[in-house]
Amino acid sequence: MWKRTIGVMARLLDQHDGIGIYGLNLLRELLALDPATRYVVFLQTAETQDQFAAFRNADVQVLPARSKLYWDQVAVPLAARRARVDLIFNPKFSIPFRTNLPCVFVQQGSDWYVNPGNYAWWDKLYIRLMLPLYSRKAARTLSISQATLDDLARYTNIDVSTSVVSYAGVGSNFTPERDPAALARFQAQHRLPERFILTVARTLHGAFRNAPAYPGGNTERLVRGYRKYRQQGGELPLVVAGKRIEEYLRSQGFSDADLADVRFIGFVPNTELHLAYQLADCFITATLCESFGIPIVEALATGCPAIVPTTCASPEVAGGAARLIDPRDEGDIAAGLAEVTGSETLRREMREKGLRRAQALTWRRTAERTLEVFDELVPLARSPAQYRVAN
């Protein structure tokens, strides 16, 4: 019945962060676009096992394991053999070594090399030891952005010459289409002002409990840049969405005066986050190295003017539709905020450019590029043009 079987290493779906969103949306699109292929979805826990119930070509298998290493290197290859898998795919960046099956994974970033100070020594040791080995083992790799490949070529000896840039996308709820009642409820729930600047911040390594601090979010400089903006006459408050951001900033010595006019609304589910972008005058992120930056595309897709860093993949993803800032320069952060918030004409132009740019960055297109690689390695008895959909 099935023309091929793809095994998907999907333990990343347990992560309630950007990489978990990436894995879930990509897998859903693959299942929808490729009905002739059986996808065996290997999970480490049962938390997301019902996410694919609507797809008849999804075979979900939960493989409990005492560690991630055991799951990757023992549980998955054994289960793949039992399921008669033709190819193993990991949307993250590990693959089993003890298998003769072709393996494909996604190069999800380069920040370990670009900003090594953001990571503990054991994280850096693991990446520097294992990522080159995974890359050599893989039949092909995909990449979240061209900037990631450029960084890997610059800082490592990993061969990225045949890697395919597949990008990422944005959820279907991130559109400029507004629901006035939903917007009013969200605004009231979070006690949001009529006009504000929005940032979606991260100060932790991962979404798990007791996660260590992540300096690469650069939230300290962003807030200090915002203070300069206010001191120089800027009027709009700053709304911060993200888990435990205020707690983190106060642990770094920020006082009530430092955080005046800053409203922390905590973690906002992805199913509601589009409402924050739609209400905001503009969005800003000052992260030190985005390997893609899903919040950037979320802002563009909702028509929210975006201010993004000059570093890593942010300019590539924004595609000329955003105001660029140096994330290490608080004065430049303040200047970017003043320029964008001070001109409705500029914001209108940025909205139009952002909406056009977002049309090129969809989960459908990411899945198409991924399927092109699958077809090279395990061909179907049909043309790839049969699943390709123009955007």
N, C-alpha and C positions, 0 to 999 in steps of 0.2 A: 504493500500500500504506500509506504513512505519512500521517497526517492533518495533520501539521505537522512542521517541522524546527527545532530549537533549536540554535544554536551556543553552546558553552560555552568561555569563555576560562579555561583551567585550568592556566596556568603556576604558580599558587599551590600546586599539588600537589607541586612540587619542594621546598617549604618544610617542614622537619621540625619544625614548631612548631604552636601552636594554630590558626593560620589554615590551615595545610595539613590538619590534622585536620578543620576545619570544611568545607573544600572537598570532601574525599574522601567524608565521610559524607553530606553533603547531596546530592552527585551520585549516589551509590549509591541513596539513597532516591528521588530523582527518577526514575531509571531503572526502579526497581521499581514505583513508583506510577503511572507514565505510559507503559505499553507501546505505546500508539498513536502516540507521538511518537518520531521519530528524533532522537537527541542526537549532534551532531557535537562530539566532545571535542577541542579544540585544545590540544596540549601543546607546550612549548618544547623539552623533551628527552624521550628515550624511557624515562626512569627509572620512570614509573608507567604505562606503556602497557598492561600486562597486568592492571591492577586491575579492568578492566571486561569481561573476556573472557566472563563468564557472562551478560552482558546482550545479547540479540540486537538491541536498539534502540540500542546504542552503536556509533558509528563514530568510532574514535580516529585522529586525524591529528597527526603530529609535524611541527611547523613550526620548524626551526632558525632562529635569528636572532642577529645580532651584538649586539643590545642589546634591553632590555625595551621601550624606546620604539619601535624599529622593529617589534618583534613586535606590540605593541598597535595601532600606527597604520598599518602597511603589511601585514604578513604575515596578520594575522587578517581584516581586511576583504576582502582578495583571496581568501583561502581560503573565507570565508563566501559570497562571490559564486559561486565555483565549486561549492560544495556546495548552492546554492539554499536558503540558510538563511532562515527567516521572522523570527527574533528572535535577538539576541545577548545572552547573559547572562554576567556576570562576578561570581563570588562574592566578589571583592575590590572594588577601587574605581577601576577605570579602564575606559574604553570607547573604541572608535575614533571619531574625529570625521568621517572621510571615508566615511560610509555613510548611506544613507537608511533602513536597517532600524531598527525600534524596538530600543532597547537598555535593559537593566535591570542595575543593579549593587547591591551591598550596602554601605551605610554601616557600615564596620567599626570606627569609633572616633572619639573626639573628643580624645584625650590631647594631640595636637599643639597644641590651643588651650587646654586646661585646664592643662597642665603644660609649657609651651613649653621650659622649661629642660632637659627630658629629651632634647631633640633637637638635632642639629647644624643650623647655619643653612641648609644646602642642603636638608635634609629639610623644614624649616618653609617655606622659600621654595617648594618644589615643591607642598606641600599647599595653601598659601594661594593659590597661583596656579591650580593644576589642579583641585582638588576642586570649587570653585564651577563651573568650566567643565564638568566631567563631570556634575555635578548638573543643570545647565541642559540639557545634551545628552540626558540620559536620559529615556526615555518614562515610566519610573517608577523609584523606588528602594525597596529594602528596608532594614531597619536591624536590627542585632544586638540593640538594646535601645531602650526609650523614653528612657532617660537619655542615650543618644547623640544622639537627635533633639533633646532639650531643650538639650543643650550646643551643638549646631550652631545652633539657633535663638538661643541666648544670645550666642554669640561670633562668629557669621558672618551674612552676608546670604543664606545658602542657604535656599531655600524647601523646608521639610520637611513641608508641610501634607498632602501626598498620599502620603508615605512609609508603608510598611507594616512594622510591627514583626514580625519573623519569628523572633527569638531563635536559639538554637543548641540542641544536644542533647548526648547522652553515649553512648559506645560500649556495645554490648550486654554487654560483659564487666564493666561497672561496676554490680554488683548486690550485694545483701546475701548472696547465696548463696555459701557458702564451700567451698573445696576444701582440706581439712586437709593433704593431702600437698603441694599446691602452696604453701600458706602456709608450711609447715615448710621446704621447699626455699628459698623466697625469704628467709625469716628467717635461715637458715644461710648462704646465699650472701652476704648483706650484713651478717652478724654483728649483727643487730638485737637490742636488749634486749627483754625480755618486755613492757614497757610503754614507750610513748614518745609524744611530740608529733610530728606530721608537718607539714612545709611543702614545697610544690613551688615552687621559686624560679626566678627569671629575673634574670640580671644582664647580658645581652647583647642588643643590637639585632638580632633575627633569629637564624636558626640557621646562617648561613653562616660559613665559616672566616674568622678575623680580624675578626669582628664587633666593633663598638665597644661600650663599656659603656653600659648602660641604667639610669640612676638611678631610674627609675620603679618598678623592682622593690622598692625600699625595704628591701632585705635587711639593710642596716646597722642601721636602726632596729629591725627585727624581732629581730635578734640581741641588740642592746642591751636591748630590752624583755625578752627571754628571760633575760638576765643578771640583771635586776631581779627577775624571777620567782624565780630560784634564790636570790638574796640574801635574799628575803623568805620563804624556807622552801619554795618549790616543789621537788619531788623528781624530776620526770620529765625524762629527756634529750630533746634535740631532734634529730630526724632530718631532714636536708635532701636532697631529691632535686632534681637540676638540673645542668646542664653548667657545669663550671669555677667553681662557687660558692666553694669554699674558696680557690682561686687569686685570685679577685676580692677577697674579703674581706681576705686578707693583703696584697694590693696597696694596700688602703685603710688599712693600719696595724693590723689586728686581730692580736693576739698569741695565743700558746698559752693564756694565762689567759683572754682574751676568748672563746675558742672551746672552753673546757673544757665537757665534757658535750654537745658538738655533734658529731654523726656525719654526714659527707658521703658519700652513696652514689652520687653522680654521676648521669648521665643514665639514666633508666629508660624502656624502651620502653612505649608506650601499651598494648601487649598484656599487660604485666605490672604496670602501675602500680596497677591496682585492688587488688593484693595488699598494697601499702603502706598504702592507705587502710583496708583491712579489718583490718590488724594494729594500727593506731594507736588510741590512746585518743581523740585528737581531731586535727583539722586546723586550721592557721592560715595565713592569707595577709594581708600588710599592704601590698599594692601600692597605689600612690597613686591609680590610676584604671583600673579594669577596665571596659571597654566591654561585656563580658559576663562573662567569667571561667569558662571551662570547668572548671578545677580545683574551683571551688565546687560545681558540679553533680556532678562526679565524686565528691566527698566525700559530698554528700547522698545520691546514688544508692547508695552502698555502705554507708550507715548510719553514716558517720563524722561525729560532731558537728563543726560548722564554726564557726570564728571568722573573721569577714570585716570588711573596712573599711566605714566609713560613707560612703565617697566613691563618686561615679559610679554605675555600675550594680550594684554588689555587693549593696546592700539589695534592689533590685528583683529580682535573680536569686534571692537567698536566700528571699525571700517570707515573712519572719517566722520562718524555721526556724533561723537562725544567731544567735550572739552577735556583736553589732556592736562594733567598736573604732575609735577615732580613729587612723589609721595614722601620724600625725605626733606622737603622744604616747606615749613609751616607757612611761610609768606606766600608761596605759590598756591598752597591750598586755600588760603584766605582770598587771594586774588581770583582764583577760579570761582569760588562761591559768590564773590561780589559781582563778577561779570555776568554769571548766569542768572542769579536772582534779581539782578538790577535791570534786566531787559526782557520784556514780554516778547518783543520781536525776535530776539535771539532764541528764546525758549520755543517759540512756535517753529522756527527754522530747524531747531534740533529735534523737535518732535517728529517732523516730517521725514528728516533724514534717518532718525532712529527706527521709525516704522518700516521704512524701505529696507534698511539693513537687517532687521529682524526676520524679514521674509526669507532671507537666504540661510538662516540658522535654525533649522527645524530638526526634530527627532526623526522625521521621515527621511530627510536627506542623510542624516548620520547612519540610519539603518541601511539605506541604499548603498552607501560607500562600504559598510561592513559586509553586506551581502556580496558585493563585487569581489572582495577578498575571499570569502567562503567559496564562491563559484570557481575561482582560480584553483583552489586547493582540492575541492571536492565538487566537481562539476555536476550540475543537474542536467537532465535531458530536456532542457528548455533554455531559451535565451534569457540573459539577465534583463533584457528590455521588457520582458513580461512583468517584472515586478517594479521596474523603475517608474516613478511618478514625477512628472515635472513640477517644480515649485514656482 
